C-alpha cells in the first residue's frame, strides 16, 4: 500500500521515520536522528534527502509539520455545530489573534468537550499564515519532494500518542514535546486534543543553566547534560551544582505547564491529571 516518510525538522536536529503501510497495519522500517548546526533549513533538507538516496531508501509520500509556534490556537464557543458554518465564522472569531488580521490565513478546527450545562459548542481552532505554509512547502519542493501532508506539530504529537496509547484514560493527559528551543504542552481529554500551547523554553535552556552555574561552554554543558542528567547520587559539589541548574529549569517548565492547565481549567473547571508523558 506504499511507504511514508515522516519528518520533524527541529532547531538542532532532523528526526524522521519511514514506515510501510500494508493490510496488516503500519511498520516502521527506518528511523533517523541527525543533529545539525547549519541554520539553513533548505540545505539541511537537501543533505538529508541525499543521504536517503545514498542508502537506497524509497517512499511514496512525505508528511511534515509546521512548528507549534507558527500557528495560533484558541478555544471558540459557538451556538451552532454545522461544520461549514463554523469554518465560515472562524476568520472573524480569530481576527484579534493576529496583528495583521485574519486575511491570508488558513483555519482548522475540531469539536472538544463542553462545560456541564453549556448549550454552545466548543471548538479547538488553529490559524496559520498561508505565506508560511507556502514557504515550508517550497522548501520541500526545492529538495525534490512535495509534502502530501503538512500537519501542525501539536496535532502530530497527538496523532502519535493516539496511535500508540491503549484506551482513553480518565482525566487529562499532559503530553510534552520538549525540543531544543521550544516545548509543546498538549492537553488530551476523552481521546481528544483539547488545548495546546507552545512556549519558548526547551533543552537549550537546561544546557545554558548548566553553563552559567559551572562557568562552562555551551558545547561542554550539552555533553554534561546528556552524560549526567538528574543523577541521584552524591558525587561532590560539581554534581550538586548541575542538579541545582537542572531543577531550576524544571521549575520554570513546570510553571508553564501550570499556566497551560490553568488556562484550560478556567474554562472547564478543575479536571484531574491522569498522566504526564
N, C-alpha and C positions, 0 to 999 in steps of 0.2 A: 504493500500500500504506500510505500515511499519512506523517505527519511527526512528529518527536520534538523536544522542547525539552530539552536537557541543561544543567543548572545547576550551577555551582560557586560557592557563596557563601562568600567568604573573609572575613578580618578587616577588610580595607580595600577590597575590590573584588568586584564580581559578574563572573564570566566565564560566558558562555553561548554555545551553538551551537544552531541549528535545522538539522536535516538531514532530507532527504526519502528515504524508502525506495521502491525500485522493484525490478522483476525484474532490473535491471542492477546493483543494489547500492545503496549509500547515497551521497548527495551533500550536502555542507554548503552551505546557502543563505544563512545569516546567522551572523555572529559578533559578540559584544559583550564589551567590557571596560570596565566602568563603575566607576571609583574612587568611594568614598563615605567620609564622616566620621561619618555618623549611626550610632549603635550599636544602634538598634532594628531587628533583623532583619525583623520583621513589616512595618514601614513601608517598609523597603528593597524587600521583595518586592512590596508593593502598588505602589510607584512604578515598579518595573521592568515589571510586568505592564501597567500603564497605558501605559508607553512602547511596548510591543509592540502594544497595542490601537490607539494613535495611528498607528503605522506600518503597520497592517493585517496584521501577522504572525499567521499561524494555525498551530496544531499540534494533534495528536490526543492526545499523551501527554507527560507530564513525567517526566524522570529526574533524580534528585538524589542526594545522598550525605551520610552522617554524616562529620564531621571525623575525621581519623585518631586524635586524642587522645580521642575519645568511645567508643572500644572498647578491649578488652583482647585482646592476641594472645599465643598460646603454642603451642609445638610439643608435641603429645601423642603418646606411643607406646603402642600398644595391641596385645594379642596376637590380634586378630581384625580382619576387614575388612568385616563386614556393616554397611552404612551405617545401618540402623535401630538397630542395637546401639551403634554409635559415637555416634549422636545421643543415645541414652538415658543414656550414662555421662558425657557432657561436663559437665553441671551439677555432678557430683561431682568431676571432674578439675580444673575451673576454679574451684571454690569459693574457694580461697585467693587468687584474683586480686582479690577484692572484699572490702572491709571489712565490707559488709553481707551477704556470702554470695552464692550464685548464684540465689536466688529472684528472680522477676520479671526475668530476663534472657533475651535471645534468643541463639541459638547458630548459627554457621555453621562449616563445615569443608570441607577438601578434602585429598586424599592428596598427599604430597610424596615426593621420593626418599629412600630408606633408606640407612643406612650399609652398607658391604660386609659381608656375612655376618650382618646383623641379621635375626632372624626376625620381630620385631614390625613392625607397620605404623606409619608416621609420618603425622601429620595436622597441618596448619596450622589452628588453631582460633581463632575470633573470638567474643567475647561482648560484648553491648551491652545497656544497660538499656532495658527496654520503655518506661519512663516518658520517657526521652529520645527514643526513636524516635517516640512519640506526640506529644511536644512539637513535633518538627520537622514531622511530618505535619500537625499542627493549624495551624502557621504557613502552610503552603501552602493549606490548606483555607480559612483566613480570607481569603486573597487570591483565592479562587475556583477553585483548582485542587487536585486530589488527585494526588500523585506516583504514577505507575504503577510506577515502580521507585525504591526507596530503597536505594542501594548504600552501600558503605563506601569512603571516599576512596582508601586504597591499592589497593583492588580496582579502582576506577575508573581509577586511574593505570595499573595493569597491563593492563586491558582496552584502553585507548588505545594502549599500547605494542604489544600483541599485534596490534591491528588495523592498525598502521602499519609494523611491522617485517617484514623479509624473512628468513624462515627462523628457525631456532633456533641461535644461536651456542653454541659450546662454552664451558664455564666459567660464571662468574657475571656477569650484567649488573647493575650498580648503577643503579637508576632513582631519581632525586631529584626531588621536587616541593617546591621552596623557596617557601613562602608568606611573607607579611609577618611572621607571628608564629611559625609552626612549619614544620618540614620533615619530610616523609615520606621515609624511606630504605627502598627496596624492593629486595629481592634476588630475581633471577629466574634459575632454573636449569632446563635441559631444557624450556623453554617454560612453566614453572610459577612462580607466585609462591610462594617457599619461606620467606620471612621478611620481616617488615616492622616498622619501629619509627618512631614519631613523636617528635621532640624539639622542645622549645620554644626554637628558635633559627631565625631567619629574616631576611628582608630588613630588618626594622626594627632588628635588632641591628647590621647593617652601617651603617645610617644613623646610629644612636646612636654608633657608634665614630667616625665622621667628625665628628659634632657635638662629641664630647668632645675629639678631637685638635685641632680647629681653633677650638674655642670658638664654634660657630655654633648657630643654632636648628635644631630638627629639620627644619622645612619647608625651610630653605635647604640643609641637608645632604642631604635627599632629592633635591632638584633637582640638586645637585652630583653625587650618586652616579650618577644616570641620564645626566647630561651627560658625566661624566668616566670612570667605570668604572675598570678596571685599565689605565690609559694607560701605554704602554711608553716614551714619550719622556721626556726630561729637561727639564722646563719650570719648574724652580725649586723652592724649599723647600716651598711650599704643596702642590704635586703629590706630592712625596715623603711628606709627612705623610698625604695621602689614601691613598697606597699602603700606608703602614705600618698605617693603621687597617683598611683592607680586608683586607690579608694576615693581620693578627692574627685577624680574624673568620673568614677562610677556614681558618686553622689550627684554630680552635675547632670549626668544622663538620667538618673532616677528622677530628678526634679522635672525633666522634660516629659518623662513618662507620666508622672503625676499630673502635669498640666494637661496632657492629652486626655487622660482619663477624666479629669475634672471637666473638660470641655464637653465630653460626651455625657457624663453623669448629670451635668447641669440641665440637660435636655431630657434624659431618660430616667433620672433617679439613680441611686446607688445600686449597682449590679455587681455581685461578687466576681472576683477574678478566679478563673478555674485553672489557668496555666500561663506560663511565660515561655516563649520559645525563641 
